[in-house]
Amino acid sequence: MKIIKTTMSALAMAVLLTPQAEARSVDKIFAECGIGAAIFPTNNAAAAVSNIIWDLGTTATSSDISSPESCKGKSSEIAMFIGSTYDKLEVEVAAGKGQYVETLAKMSGKSVSEIRNEFSKVVESKEYTTMTKLEKADKLHTIAAF
């Protein structure tokens, strides 16, 4: 029962946060945006459920509002790659070399040094030490995908 209440609360929150002028429905946003869509790009139901479980759908909703173009295509592929290899990427970005960061560079169309330089700004910020792994991965995604 608690899961159902939490799910319903998340859906209600998403509806409230979604602009009324937006043509996309909440179920489409949850299926095509956020972490769930990156993990399950071909399974809309699994993507939606994952988004709800992961962060009550806030990432999906905010990505749809702030950058709806990130909900499909290259950005989702980059997000999935970063999500599954973040620990290795973090080390390789710091070193400026390695197969994972080179793959990320190819996927993004940016150079390893460009990704490294931008991510170093994140690492140098005061917030870095208190950021969660998800927040760090999100920052790397923003650098690589946009």
N, C-alpha and C positions, 0 to 999 in steps of 0.2 A: 504494500500500500504506500509506503514511504517513497519508493521509486516512482510510482505513478504520480504522486503529488509533486515530487521534484521535477519530473518530466513536464507536467502541466504548467508548473511555475515557470520553467525555462521557456516553454513555448509562449506563454503570456508575456514574459519579459521581451522575447524576441519580437513579438507583434508590436509591443509598445515602442521598441527602439527602431523599428523599421519605418522609414519615411512613408507617409501615406501615398505620395505621388509615385512611388516605386511600383513597377508592374510585376516584379517578382514576388511570388508567394513565399511564406516562411519555409514551407517544406522544400521548395526549390533552393532557397538560400542554404538550408541545413544540408542538403544533398550535394550542392555544387561548390560550397565555400568552406573555409576553415580547415581545421586539422583533419576532420573526418573525411572530407573530399580528397585531401592529399593522401591519406592512408588507403582509402577505398575509392579510387577514381572511377571504377566501373560498377560499383554497387551502391546505388543511391540510399537504400534502406540502411545499410551498414554505416555509410557516411553520416547520415542524419543521427542515428543512435550514438555513434562515436562522438559527434559534436556535442550532443546533450550530456553524455557521460563525462567527457573530458573537461569541459568548462561551462556547462549549461548553455552552450550555443553562442556565447558572447564573441568568440573569435570569428565564427562564421558570420554573425550579424555585423560585427564591426568591419570585417574585410569586405562585405557586400556594400556597406555604406561608404567606406573610405576609398576603396579601390575595387569596384565590381569587375574590372578586367582581370583581377587576380584570381577570380573564381574558376577559371578554365585555362587550359593550355599550359604554356611553358612555366608559368608561376607555380602551378600545382605540382608539376613534375619536379621542379627545384625544391619545393617545400617537402615533398615526399623523400627526396634524396637527402636533404639536410636532416629531416626527422629521423631517418634510419642510420645516419652516419655522423651525427653531430659530434660525439666525443672524439672521433678520429679527425674530423674537420677542424675542430678547435685547435688541436695540436699542430696540424699541418698548416693552417692559416698563420699561426704564430711563427712557424719555421719558414714559411714562404715557399714550401715545396712539398710534394707528395702526390700520390695517385688520386686521393679523394679531392683535394683542393684543385688539382688539375682537371678532374672531371667536372667539378662545380664551375670552373672557369669556362670550360667548353660549353656546358649547358647554358650558362648565362650570357656568353658572348663577351665577357669581360676578362681582363688579364688577371693572373694570380696576384700580381703586385697591386692592382687596383682594388681587388677584394681585400687583400691584406691591409692596405693603407686605410681603407674605410672602416674595416673591423677594428683596427688598432684604436680608432677614436672611441669606439664602444668600450673596448677594454680599459682605456685610460679614464673613462668617466667615473665619477664618484659612485654611481649606481651599480656598476658592474659587479662588485663583490656581494651585493644583496639580490641581484637578479636571479631568477630561477633559470633552470636549463631551457625551459620553454621560451622564456623571454629572450635569452641569448640567441637561441635558434631563430626566433622571429626577427631579431635585428640582423642576423646573417642573411636570412631570407630576403629581407627588404633591400639589403645591399646587393645581393646577387640577382634578384628578379626585376628590379626597377632601375 
